[in-house]
Amino acid sequence: MATKQGLWARAEQMAMLAPPERNRYVDFLRAFSILAVVVGHWLVAAPYIKDGVVEGGHLLGILPWTQWLTWGFQVMPLFFLVGGFSNGVSWAANRRNGGTYAAWFTGRLLRLVSPVLPLFLIWTLFAFFGTMMGVERKIVALAAQLALIPVWFLSVYLMVAAVVPLTHAAWTRFGMGSFAALVTGAVLVDIAALYFGVPFINFVNFAFIWLAVHQLGYAWSEGYFAKASFAGNRAMVWGITGFAALALLIGFGPYPVAMIGVPGEPLSNSMPPTLALLALGIAQMGLALTLEPAARRMLDNARIWTGVVLLNGMIMTVYLWHLTAFVLIMVAAWLLGGIGLELAPGSSAWWLSRPVWFALYIAALLPMIMIFARYEQLPRGAGLPEKGDVPHWRLIAALLLICAGLGATAAISIASPMGVTGVRLWIVILPFIGAGLVRFGPAYKLTKRFRVRTR
């Protein structure tokens, strides 16, 4: 109880220190979007025992009607929207204060990567010792890949954050034209991939689509959606347009209903993202910003705002570790003779048991939060080189190494089907080397000559 009181008291203190001009709804949407992803993951993964063997069930494949639920649970577009808002405000302030790009991006990179490194270390040890103890390599690989799926998002987000000076300059000069250009690029990519069969070009939409949503965050931060349009509330018009476009793309286009990948489906709307996911993002953005005035009044309540601050202080830990908690509970159930895993996914008994399973997942996740949340609660400036900015070549190298490691982890798992260790050490080591390039080593001292200013 003392710990809980301490956490709440610290959150209350931070909540009171928030400046009055801060848009609290941004923090609320950040926490809401991550929690929605967590609940969605816990719901969609539906392992069960069949003929004495654990099968990795997937709810969307078992019950096709649940694919419609992904329109509510696939809220990564909201996170990129919030990222655009926050990055736009932060970068503009950095420019006004004469700050450098290197210092600005170094802080962001370290805050995002620091919580990931303990997760990598724990799962590397699990894969190594699991292999040494004779656990079937296939099981080790499946567990590690499932637990580390969340890291794909960070690799994309880091790339988006890295080019903020360019995208923000495009927004400043061209406004919504910069968004339209990215949407045009996404349209051309989907046409090339889906109608002309150009291989691998659809992966370019990781850039076009997420950068487009990020541009909408800039628009939000500068009040674009708060203005009235010819049809009334501008945000509402965008939301209705997004839903209408999504309905047309699903109804008459080649896109599936589900906004995440479904086993057996030839096309995924999220890996890589498609126009359907972009339309969903526009729809969600319009709905969220239509609700903003009411939500901001709600967040004037001190207890609600304190709860949002508390969640935001640990939200990346929740996101990164929630599937580890899931795997831990599944392994425990299997070791106890498959208790609870005999229920057929989608049956009435299975649905009724969900609250119990969710309570177990939360119980497993709480200790992880208590142990690892400290890695995302770095004080401002913590970990930054004391002698000055990190050279740009090291920043770029670090970014590429970290993103390569995170992307490979989500795609093929850190666990190896061959070798003595049972671990793909080349994947594991990449984020650590990248973080080390930024955190350690010589930095050049700032002088007026080398300071980067953007006017």
N, C-alpha and C positions, 0 to 999 in steps of 0.2 A: 504493500500500500504506500509505503514511504516513497518508493521509486515512482509510482504513478503520480503521487502528489508533486514530486520533484519535477517530473516531465511536464505536468500541467502548469505548474507555477512558472517554469522556464518559458513555456509557450505563451502564457499570459503576459509575461514581461516583454517578450518579443512582439506580441500583438499590440501592446501599448506603445511600443517604440516605432511602429509603422507610421510613416508620414501621412497626413490627412489626404494628400493628393494621390496616394497609391490606389490603383484600381484593384480592389480586393477580389473582384470577380475573376481576374486572371489567375490568382492563386487557387480559387475555388475550382475553376475549370481544369487546372493542372492536376489537382488531387482527384477530381471526379473522373477524368479520363483514364488515369492510371488504375484507379480502383475498378472501373468498368472492365478494363482489360483483364485484371486479376480475376474478377468474378466470372468473366467469359471463359477464361482458360480453365478454371476449376470446374466449370459446368460442361464444357465441350469434351474434355478428356474423360472417357468412360470405360476404363479397363474392367474386365470381368473374367470369370473363370468358366471355361468351356472344356468339358472332357478332361478336367484336371489340369488344364494348361491356361495360363493367363493370356488373354487376348487384349490387344490394345484398341479397344473400341473408340470410335469417334462419333459423337452424338449427331453431328450434322449428316453423316452418312447413314446412320441407323434410322433417324427420324427426319426425313427431308423437310418437313414443315418448319423445323427449328432453324433452317437456314435463313428464314426471314428475321430471326432474332438478331442476326449479325448486323442488321441495319442500326441497331441500338448499341450493341456491344463492341463493334469495331469503331472505336473512337480515337484511333491514332491521328486522324486529321485534326481533331481538336487540340491534341498536344502540339502539333506543328503550327497550328494557328496561334496558340499561346506562346510558342517559341518565337514566332515572328513578332508578336507584340513586345515581348520582353527583350529580344535581341535588338529590335529597332530602337526602343527607349534607351537601352544600355549603350548601344553604339553611338547614338546621337549625343548622349551625355559625354561619352569618351572623346568625341570630336570636339565638343565645346570646351572641355578641360585640357585640350592639347595632348591627350593620351596617345599611345602608340597602339597599332594593331597587334604587335607581338604581345604586349602586356595584357591587352583585352582578351585575346584568344587563348593565351596560356592559362589564364584564370579559369575560363570556361572548360577548356580541355581537361585540366586537372580535376575540377569538380565532378565532371562526368565520368572520368576514368578511374578515379580513386576508389569508388564503391565497387567497381567491377573486379579489381585485382584480388581481393580476398575470395570472391566467388570462384575465380579461376583456380586459385591455389587449393581451395578445399576440394573442388571436383577433380583436380589433377591428382591429389592424394588419394581420393576415392577410387579413381580409375586405376592408379598404380597398385594400391594395396588390394583392391578387388581382384585384379588380374593375378597378383601374387598368391592370393588365397584360393584361386581356382574357380572364381565365379565366371560363369560363361561370358565370353567376350561380347557376344551379341547383347546380353542383358546389360552389361556395363555400358556399352555404347548407346543403347536406347535410353538408359537412365540419364547419362551425361548429356545427350543431345536434347532430351526433353527439358531438363533443368536449365540448360543454357540457351534455349531458344530466344529468351528476351533480349539477348545482347545484340541481335541483328539491328534493332531499332537504334541503338547508340551509334553504330557505325554510320548509318544514314544521317542521323541528326548531327553528328560531328562534322560531316562533309557539308551539310547545309549551313551550319554555324560558321565554318571556315570561310565561306564566300559572302558573309554578311556585308562587308564593305562594298562589294560589287552589286549585290541585289538591292541593298539599301540605296546606293547611288542611282540604280535604275529606277527604283520607286520614286526617288526625289525628282528625277528628271522626267520620267514618262508616266508616273502615276499608274492607273489601272491598265495602261498600255503594256506595262511590264508583265502584268498578270496575263493579259491576253496573248502576249507573245509565247509565254510558257505553255498556255493551254493549246495554242496552235501547234507547238512542238509535240505535245502529248497526243494530239489528234493524229498528226502525221506518223508518229511512232506506232500507234495502235493500228492504223491502216496498213502500214508496211509489214507489221508482224502478223496481223490476223487475216489480211486479204491477199498479201503478196508473199507471205511465208518467209520474210527476211529473217534469218536466224540471229538470235541473241539481241536484236535491236530493241526488243521490248524492255530490256534492262535499263535502257536510257531513261525510261519513265520513272525510275527511282529519283532521278534528278528533276525532270520536268514537273511531275505531279507534286512531289513534296515541296519543291521550291515555289510552285504556284500557290499552294495553301499557305506557305510561309509568307508570301507577298500579301495575302489577305490579312495576316497579322499586322503588317505595317499599316495597311489601310485602316484597320480597327484602331490602332494606337493613335492615329491622327484624326479620328473622328469621322471617317468617311461614311460609315454605316449608321451613324447617329443622325445624319442629315435626312430630310424628307425627300422623297422622289415623286415623280408624276403620279405614281400609284399609291402613295402613302408611305408607310414605314419601309425604308430602304432595305433594312436587314430582313424583314419579312418577305419582301419581293424576291430577294436573293434566295431565301430558304425555299420558297414555293417553286422558283425556277429550278433549283437544284433537285428537288424531289421529282418534278416533272421530267427533267432530263434523265434522271435515274430510272424512272418508270419506262421511258421510251427506250433507253439503252438495254434494259432487261427484257422488255416486251418484244422489241423488234430487232435488237442487235444480238451479237454472239455472246453476250456476257451472262454468266450464271447469277443466280439470286444471291448466293452467299458472298459476303464481303471478305471472307478468308478462304484459304484453300480447303477443299473437301476431297478425301480419298476417292480416287476413281474419276474425278472430274478432270477433263483435259485442260481446262483453263482456270487459273486462279486470279481473283481480282486484287490480290494483295502482294503476291510474290511472282513477278514484280507488279506494282500497282497499275491499274487500268483507268480508262476514262470513267468507268462506273464508280470506282472508288473516289475519284475526283468529284463526281457529281454528288456522291454521298457526303463528302467533306463540305461542299458548298451548302448542301441542305442542312447539315448539322450546324455549320457556322451561322446560317441565317436564323435557325431556331434558337441557338444559344444567345445570339446578340439581340434577338427580339425579347428574350427573357431577361436581358441584362439589367434594365432599370429596377424590376421587381427583386432580382437577386441581390443587387447592391444594397437595396433597403434591408433585405434579410440579413446581409452580412454586417450591417451596423450593430446588430446584436453582439455584445461582447463575448458571450459564451460560444456562439456559432463561429465567430471570427477566430477565437482562440483555438477551436477545434480544427479549423482550416490550417492555421499556422502550425499546429502540432503535427498534422498529417504531412504537410509540405516539408517538415524537417526530417521526415523518414521515408518519403514517398518513393525515392529511387531504390532504397533498400527493400521496401515492400515489393516493388516491381521486379527487382533482380532475384529475390529469394523466394518468391511465392511458389514457383514450380519446384524448387528444392523441397519446400515443405510438403507439397503434394506427393513427390516421389517418396519422401520419408514415410508418410502415412501409408502409401500403397505398399511399400516394402514391409512395414510393420504388420499390415493386414495379411499379407501373403505369408509371413513367418508365423502368424497365429492361425494358420490353417485356411487362409482365404476368407476370413470372417468379413461379411458384407459384400464380398465380390461375387457372390453367387447370384445376385439379382440381375436380371436382364436389363440392360440400359434402355430407358424409355418406358419401362413398365410402371404401373402405379406405385408399386412398392419402391422402385428405384427413385422416383420423384419424391416420395415421402421421406426417403432416407437422406436427401440432399442436405437439409439443415444440420443433421448429425455430422455428416462428412465435412461440411463447411466449418463447423465448430472445431473439428479435429485439425483441419488445415490451419485455422487461425491459431489454435493452441501450439502447433508446431512452428508457426511463423514468428510468434511473439518473442521467443528466446533469440531467434536470429536477428530480429530488429534490435533487441537490447544489446546484442554483441556487436553488430556490424553497422548500425546507423551512424556511429561516430565518424565513419569514413566519408559520409556525405555532408557532415556538419563542420566542414573546415572553415575556420575564420577567414574573412576576406583578406587576401594576400598571403594566406598560408601556403607554403610549398613553392612560392614564386622565388626565382633566383634573386639574391640580395644585390648582386653586382650590376644588375640592369636587365635589359631585354634578352630573351632567347633569340639567337639569330634565326632569320626566316628559314634558312635551309634545314635547320634542325626541327623547326616547327612542322614544316612540310613532311620531312622524313618521319617524324613521330606520328603525324596524322595518318600517313599511308600505312605504316606498320601496325598501328592500333586498329585501324579499320579493316585491314587485311586479316588480322587475327580474329577480330570479332565476327567478321563475315564468314570466314572459314569455319569457325566454331558452330555457328548456326546452321551452316550448310552440310558439314560432314562429320561434326562432333570432334572433340579432342581425344576421344578414345580410339585406339587403333586396333584393327583386327589382326595385326601382325606385330612382330617385335617383342622384345623381352619385357619392356616397361608397360605395354598396353596403352601407352599415351603417345599422341602425335605431339612430341615436344616442340616441333617447329611452330605449331599453331599457338601453343601455350606461351611460348617465350616472346612472341611478337608484341603483344600489348605491354609486357614488362619492359622490353627494350624501348618501345616508343615512349612510355611514361618516364623512363630513365633519361632519355634524350632531353626531355623538357625540364625534369626536376633537378638533374645533376649535370655536372660538367661546366666548363667556363661559359659565362655570358659576357657580352661586351658591355662596357659601361656607357650609359646614356650621355650623350652630349647634344648640344644644340644642333650640331651638324647632322647627326644621325637620327634625330627624333623624327618620327613619321607623323606628319600632320595632314589631315584631310579637311579641306575647307569647302 
